[in-house]
Amino acid sequence: MKVHRGDIQLGCIVAEDIMGMAASPIIPKNTVIEEEHLNILQAFHIDELFIEKTKVDGNLFRSSLSSDKATDQEDTDQQEPLGFVDLYLTTVKEFKKEFVNWQSGTAVNVARVREFILPVVQVVEQNHTYVYSLHQYSTKKDYLYHHAVSVSVISALIGKKLGLNSGQVNQLALAGALSDCGMAKVSPHILTKEQPLTESEFKEVKLHTANGYKMVKDTPLLKTETKLAIFQHHERFDGTGYPASEKSDRIHLHSQIVGIADVFHAMTSERVYRRKQPIFKVLDMISKDLFGKFDIKVVEGLLQLFGDLRTGTAVRLSTGEYGEVVYTKPNAFTSPIVKRKSGELIDLSQQNNIYISEVFI
């Protein structure tokens, strides 16, 4: 929707690139508006911009303008079908409601979680480029809820890449969404703590896998492997994980998939005590620094999912330059050949310090 600069609110999400005098946007699409962005809009005399109908907190944007025209526009916007960003943020909001219920002792309603999780998964299955923007909407305050929805989506898509059938993919989506349901049993002050956890606090957090399993073990709506994924998603292929230090083939494939989706989203998202890192830098770290932690086929599934950049995809490099993907080599999913704005080609697989920092969809 199109709004006036004076009516913009913190937490609004930019729906189209905001351009200044240069060729590159001064505020890219999918940016969550903060104070600094309001200053930029004023400095560049940007009077109008396009934003998503839903703010980052999952609430619909409500214009503060009192004119009948603004009211009519709101009514029209709310009658239109939700776009992906609106659907995703609404799903996060619904998950948050369920999590708060679990904290108060309510049993996990798997049917309800399935009801709001599967639609967003299905939308991304139809257009997987949406996965590149998931981390952009996550906030420090609501990270836990964004994490659940994003891990659900990423797990399902990795499963699809690995050739699992639709029923298995749906169960993976539920495993991802519920993987941290046991966090509802963790002390609230630990969940909101802004400093690194102490050893005793981390021990309490590590109980979330067992607690999560207890919360879902009696439901007939989840397959055995789904419940196992909730219990095992922090196990590692080399035996360094928890809660049972299982190794290799004793860790179920679904557990491996949810585990790598969990790590990936955590590393690419803004968290209370840790800055987010660019997607393609994280992919490189997982494939190199975390080698041996995950089954190689699961790592390849993640790389294929995020490295499946079509020719013409607009990207920004870590150097700040903009360009577009020209070709992706089969053995270098995350390091394609990119054509810079100048027309020069750069093969990222031959570069040690240059990587894709952002993908524009």
Secondary structure as UniProt FT lines:
FT   STRAND          2..4
FT   HELIX           5..7
FT   TURN            10..11
FT   STRAND          13..14
FT   STRAND          18..19
FT   STRAND          25..27
FT   TURN            29..30
FT   HELIX           35..43
FT   TURN            44..45
FT   STRAND          48..51
FT   TURN            56..57
FT   HELIX           68..79
FT   HELIX           84..103
FT   TURN            104..105
FT   HELIX           110..126
FT   HELIX           128..133
FT   HELIX           134..137
FT   TURN            141..142
FT   HELIX           143..161
FT   TURN            162..163
FT   HELIX           166..178
FT   TURN            179..180
FT   HELIX           181..185
FT   HELIX           188..191
FT   HELIX           199..206
FT   HELIX           208..216
FT   TURN            217..218
FT   TURN            220..221
FT   HELIX           224..232
FT   TURN            233..234
FT   TURN            237..238
FT   HELIX           248..250
FT   HELIX           253..268
FT   TURN            272..273
FT   HELIX           279..288
FT   TURN            289..293
FT   HELIX           296..307
FT   TURN            311..312
FT   STRAND          314..317
FT   TURN            318..319
FT   STRAND          322..327
FT   TURN            330..331
FT   TURN            333..334
FT   STRAND          337..340
FT   TURN            341..342
FT   STRAND          345..347
FT   HELIX           348..350
FT   STRAND          356..360
//
